[in-house]
Amino acid sequence: MQKNEKGLSGLRQKAEAFINKTPSAVKEVPPQDVRTLVEELQIHQVELEMQNEELRRAQLDLQEERDRYSDLYDFAPIGYLTISDKGMIQEANLTAAAMLGVERGNLVGRPLSNFIHRGDQDTFYLTLRKLSETRTRQNCELRLIKKDGSRFYARLECIVISNTEGTITSLRAALSNIDDRKQAEEALTLERDQLLSIFDSMDLLIDVVDPLRYEILFMNRYGQRLFRCDPTGEPCYRVFHGTDAPCASCNNQALLSDPNRILQWEYHNNLLDRQFLATNRLITWPDGRIVKLTIDLDVTERHLAEEQRRTLEFQLQKAQRLEALGTLAGGIAHDLNSLLAVILGNIELCSLDTEPGSGLEANLSEATQACLRARELARRFLTFSKGGDPVKAIGDLAKVIQDATDLSLSGSNVKPQFSMPDDLWSAEFDEGQMKQVISNLVINAREAMPQGGTIDVRAENVSLCEGDILNLEEGKYIKISVRDEGAGIPQEDLEKIFDPYFSTKEMGAQKGMGLGLSICHSIIKRHGGHIGVASEEGIGTTFSLYFPAAIAESPDERDSSLHRADRTPTEDGAKHGSQSLLSKIN
């Protein structure tokens, strides 16, 4: 107020001095005009005083506005900087000074780059260059360093200030502390990385799909390894099943109709040839969408193990059934042999008492032949029940296989094809029974190809682990395979193929009695081996035999084993040998 009054007094003094310089002009004015002039001057004086008062009020309002702006500028929640075109700080509010931990007076005149972390200098200069080129608002996020050396994240938003000629004179920058937001983002990132690490460490296929658009939003690393790609953004039906349309069994709509529902089901993925146990439920995605979470457990191995267990249980039951039938067959065979011996003896006595030409010789001869065929049947029963009590000796299986095959195919239109290595391991076996097994299998293969063909006969050395083959211990074995090119065996018949009296051939005394494979099964079992069959209709059938290999631990032991095999059987061996001969004769 005093300043304004001093200003008006000065103006008055200047006006009086101006009038004093021109006194002659006033003296020449008539008195009446002077009075009029004085009145006008008084009026103008009042007007001037009123204008001065208005001006003083305007100045006071302006000062208050400037003070208010200054308070808003200094105490704003974000920092404000004015930066020269050289990057020097020209002006800063109190908030900016507080952010950087420097008094405002010491901040002005210093380069802003002094407060920017070395690793973010390039980001800052790149932002300035874009600002200069585009002259549009630019922003970036930086790490700033306080006076005490501590750091914080800040967002810098800049605009340019130009003169009337369009030249950039300075920059205006707004500085926001985003340290809390960055820490929250880092915490979320850490949490996300931890969850991803957990998901990726699981041997589970985990994926998230938009149920409305069928779009894959996430798949863990285990799933990416299975499908050999990152399928994010791809249609689920194309990635999972290789189709161009949603699957008929898709359960998306079922889940959407009941958001709290959890579905669990098992399915086979044809692309991966794997069996999965799937669990589906709806969850909320970070963007607010309702999505489907799927967790798939690979149960292929368990599924195969269950199938193998069921197969082993079936084979065990079958072996127990065959063993029970063998016991029954053995008892019947012994009783039948005893009865046949009495019948044959009486027939022989009748033959001695029959007069030549009486016509009874033919009847007695036919009865004798019938008894002999019944005795052959009893012999087969005994072989099936006990395997004929094999007399084992270490020998070369390759020669036995080839001799039995050639003999069984002689005179037929079927040719053998052998594949046996020179270093085939030796085995301990009954040569006669082994020939009977090979002969039965080859004859079956020959009869499966009435139009002729080739039978593939192979032998090879194999090493089995425990559990590979039912009831076979871990060790070295000789595997014999007999494969034909016949019509194959129907799947429903494979389970009964080793059952006694099961046959698909015409029934008869020599053909189709249904004991050939049962006898083979019994003989091989007595040798500590295994027989299996695989068949495909229209392709052929393969029988596989496994015999324990007789491999001596040292040359001396091998020579000793061969020497024992070449010696005359002991009394116990002779007893078993005589029983075997008697079973063949009887």
Buried (B, 14 or more C-beta within 10 A) or exposed (E): EEEBEEEEEEEEEEEEEEEEEEEEEEEEEEEEEEEEEEEEEEEEEEEEEEEBEEEBEEEEEEEEEEEEEEEEBBEBEBBBBBBBBEBBBBBBBBBBBBBBBBEBEEBBEBEBBEBBBEEBEEBBEEBBEBBEEEEEEBEBBBBBBBEEEEEBBBBBBBEBEEEEEEEBEBBBBBBBBBBEEBEEEEEEEEEEEEEEEEBBEEEBBBBBBBBEEBBBBBBBBBBBEBBEEEBBEBBBBBBBBEEEEBBEEBBBEEBBEEEEEEBEEEBEBEEBEBBBBBBBBBEEEEEEBBBBBBBBBBBBEEBEEEEEEEEBEEBEEBBEEBEEBBEEBBEBBBEBBEEBEEBBEEBEEBBEEBEEEEEBBEEBEEBBEBBEEBBBBBBBBBBBBBBBBBBBBBBEBBEBBBBBBEEBBEEBEBEBEBEBEEEBBBBBBBBBBBBBBBBBBBBBBBBBBEEEBBBBBBBBBBEBEEEEBBEBEEEEBBBBBBBBBBBBBEEEBBEEBBBBEBBEEEEEEEEBBBBBBBBBBBBBBBBBBBBBBBBEEEBBBBBBBBBBBBBBEEEEEBEEBBEEBEEEBEEEBEEBBEBBEEBEEB
